[in-house]
Amino acid sequence: MTLDPTVASRLKRDAAGLVAAVVQQHDTGEVLMVGWMDDEALHRTLTTGRVTFWSRSRQEYWRKGDTSGHVQHVHSVQLDCDGDAVLVKVEQVGAACHTGAHSCFDAGGDLAAVRG
């Protein structure tokens, strides 16, 4: 199976064939994490109802929650105006971040202190 050609034609991929995938809690709007998708990862996400990413470090597909149990059930997927990012709205079960934090942005810290 492959990504629908109509969807594929709208994507603007980087040199590695990837688009950024911003993952957001569907009911609160909280941004949970950012991952990367190629056509196959997006196809799997759209057809299975679970979020699949491409791991740039491991060079393999991974489905959120397969090892941790912290799954992401897809509610909707939207393409941004430039076609270089998707917004995946999910129902997050458990922590979204690999650190155990609910959101990866909880774990990253506030950069407001570096404003000049």
SEKOLDREN-342382 format. One record per residue (C-alpha): residue in one letter; x, y, z. Coordinates in Angstrom, 2 decimals. Layout:
<nodes>
  code     east    north       up
     a        X        Y        Z
...
</nodes>
This chain:
<nodes>
  code     east    north       up
     m     0.00     0.00     0.00
     t     1.13     3.53    -0.68
     l     0.10     7.02     0.27
     d    -2.82     8.39    -1.74
     p    -1.28    10.21    -4.75
     t    -3.47    13.26    -4.12
     v    -2.06    13.58    -0.59
     a     1.49    12.75    -1.73
     s     1.40    15.48    -4.38
     r     0.65    18.11    -1.73
     l     3.67    17.26     0.46
     k     6.85    19.33     0.37
     r     9.46    16.95     1.80
     d    12.96    17.83     3.03
     a    16.09    16.35     1.40
     a    15.57    13.12     3.37
     g    11.96    12.79     2.15
     l    10.45    13.80     5.49
     v     7.86    16.24     6.80
     a     7.56    17.45    10.39
     a     4.65    15.97    12.34
     v     3.36    18.11    15.21
     v     1.29    16.03    17.61
     q    -1.43    17.81    19.59
     q    -3.97    16.61    22.16
     h    -7.27    16.83    20.27
     d    -9.46    18.24    23.05
     t    -7.10    20.64    24.86
     g    -4.86    21.79    22.02
     e    -1.74    21.00    24.05
     v     1.28    20.33    21.84
     l     2.69    16.96    22.91
     m     5.65    16.28    20.64
     v     7.18    16.63    17.19
     g     8.29    13.72    15.06
     w     9.10    13.01    11.43
     m     7.12    11.20     8.76
     d     7.84    10.01     5.26
     d     5.10     8.91     2.88
     e     4.91     5.42     4.39
     a     4.68     6.68     7.99
     l     1.91     9.09     6.99
     h     0.10     6.33     5.10
     r     0.27     4.05     8.16
     t    -0.96     6.88    10.41
     l    -3.91     7.64     8.12
     t    -4.94     4.01     7.66
     t    -4.36     2.44    11.09
     g    -5.57     5.17    13.46
     r    -2.26     5.05    15.38
     v     0.61     7.50    14.87
     t     3.67     6.11    13.07
     f     6.94     8.04    12.74
     w    10.23     7.62    10.91
     s    13.18     7.55    13.32
     r    16.03     9.58    11.86
     s    18.51     8.13    14.37
     r    17.51     4.45    14.06
     q    16.46     4.65    10.40
     e    13.26     2.68    11.03
     y     9.54     3.12    11.52
     w     8.15     3.25    15.01
     r     4.60     3.41    16.24
     k     4.09     5.48    19.35
     g     3.19     3.27    22.29
     d     4.26    -0.13    20.95
     t     6.91    -0.51    23.67
     s     5.72     1.99    26.31
     g     1.97     1.46    26.06
     h     1.59     5.26    25.71
     v    -0.36     5.15    22.47
     q    -1.65     7.99    20.33
     h    -5.08     7.41    18.78
     v    -5.53     9.62    15.72
     h    -8.50    12.01    15.66
     s    -7.46    14.04    12.62
     v    -4.51    14.86    10.38
     q    -4.13    18.26     8.72
     l    -1.56    19.54     6.25
     d    -0.13    23.02     6.75
     c    -0.35    25.70     4.06
     d     3.19    25.02     2.76
     g     2.80    21.24     2.69
     d     5.95    20.72     4.77
     a     4.30    19.79     8.08
     v     1.30    17.87     9.33
     l    -0.71    18.44    12.48
     v    -1.83    15.17    14.03
     k    -4.55    15.57    16.64
     v    -4.65    12.60    18.98
     e    -6.04    11.09    22.13
     q    -2.84    10.55    24.13
     v    -2.77     7.59    26.49
     g    -0.08     8.09    29.13
     a     3.05    10.17    28.58
     a     3.88    11.49    25.11
     c     7.57    12.13    25.85
     h    10.21     9.40    26.06
     t    11.34    11.02    29.35
     g     8.02    10.11    30.94
     a     6.72    13.70    30.86
     h     3.20    14.25    29.56
     s     4.51    16.56    26.83
     c     8.00    16.80    25.34
     f     7.67    20.55    25.87
     d     7.20    20.06    29.63
     a    10.61    18.35    29.72
     g    12.45    20.94    27.58
     g    12.26    23.92    29.88
     d    11.33    27.55    29.28
     l    13.72    29.58    27.13
     a    12.25    32.94    28.20
     a    15.34    33.59    30.34
     v    17.52    33.91    27.24
     r    15.58    36.82    25.74
     g    17.78    39.82    25.15
</nodes>
